[in-house]
Amino acid sequence: MEDFDEHPIVIDGYNSVRAIRRVHRRTESEASKQSAKKADQPKDSPTEKKTGARIDHTVIPKKHEITCYECDYFFMVSGRIQDTMCPKCHKNLKVYDQTINGEWTEPIRSIGTVELKEGAVLNGAEIRARDIILAGNAENGVIRAGRRLELCKGARVNMAKTRMKDLCIRKGGEFEISSTISCRDLDLEGKLKARIFADGMVRIKCGGILDGELHTPHLVVEDGGGLAAKVVIGIGGNSKPADQSEPKVVTNNQ
């Protein structure tokens, strides 16, 4: 038979209380550490984040009108205007801006903006651009604005050799044009006397005065604007000049 120790282990009351206190302190320490971890954890942690519907705002790129300076084909592009290709003739179209301060004899072709400053002169040059701003003498030049032509104070232009979609007479400009003007929209900030066929919107702004004859489906005269022209609201098929319905391109052969 195995021998057993006849003396049992005896724990007195003092030691038992100390042991219980050590266990209690260890339990409280572990609990405080767990609480600290939970406090440090973000409320919207990936593990506890609730998934739900999310609504985003879509920005629609701005659209721009482009007219090919090679074949006159009209199309639209979205976003920033940059070098592009004509969908019809497949020619590469360059975009750049040009400012003319003196005499100019070279042709310009761009889907950007060309500005002829006061005192500048076009001498036999053909300008084809998306927007053209004239403050100088362009009588001896050919003007082809694919979108907008702006005539400023002091500008001189031969309208028989000029084509545009939209026409703007800037503040301070005063023009009397004998040739019939055919355009889409007309913005008038200065004074104009002419025979006009505008198949879009005509806006006579404050300080603007229109004299002559006007054919258009839409007319707005703002406060301070003046209208002394004969007005025909609406453009019929027989009222618009036949030679202005489909303008021919005038090419400079010099």
Secondary structure, DSSP 8 states (H G I E B T S, - for coil): -----SS-----HHHHHHHHHHHHHHHHHHHHHHHHHHHHS-TT-TTT--------------EEEEE-TTT--EEEEESS---EE-TTT--EE----EEE-SEE-S-EE-SSEEEE-TT-EEEEEEEEEEEEEE-SEEEEEEEEEEEEEEE-TT-EE-GGGEE-SEEEE-TT-EEE--S-EEESEEEESSEEEEEEEESSEEEE-TT-EEEEEEEESEEEE-TT-EE-SEEEES--TTTS-HHHHS--------
